[in-house]
Amino acid sequence: RLDLPLRTPRGDEGIAFEDAEAAPPMAVRELRPSSTRRCFERDLESGESRLHVFDDFGEQRMTANGLACGSVSSETYRIHPDDPLCASVEIHWTQTLKREDWQLRTECRARQWADKENFFLEAEVEAFEAEKRVFHKRWETSVPRDGV
């Protein structure tokens, strides 16, 4: 049960608010259009089902400062109908930033799965200036299911 307080009517229910103030939209030039693709597969031999999600969020250049931003992601979800504990997901994101004389890129990967006792997570992030890797970190952890 959830008890929430009630507001007593005060006779001012007809109050009108002015439109919110906001900055004009930033001017951008599209360098690469966005696209999305979904693909579902079922392995007829093993019975495993896979959903692949590909999102290219495109690339735009801000006309005010020349910064170009882009993003692409790929996700794969797997499961077998007879074994829900085999469910897993793998995700890979790429983000880019660039101007005339420099470019930055991050690559992030993550994988999640479970067994009867634990949830598992592996993740990795890499950062690049041009093609030189300037940062790398990897994580692995597990969390008890605790009845979940």
Secondary structure, DSSP 4 states (H G I P E B T S, - for coil): ------PPP-S-TT--PPPPP-PPPPPEEEEE--EEEEEEEE-TTT--EEEEEEEEEEEEEETTT--EEEEEEEEEEEEETTEEEEEEEEEEEEEEEE-SS-EEEEEEEEEEEE-SSEEEEEEEEEEEETTEEEEEEEEEEEEE-TT-
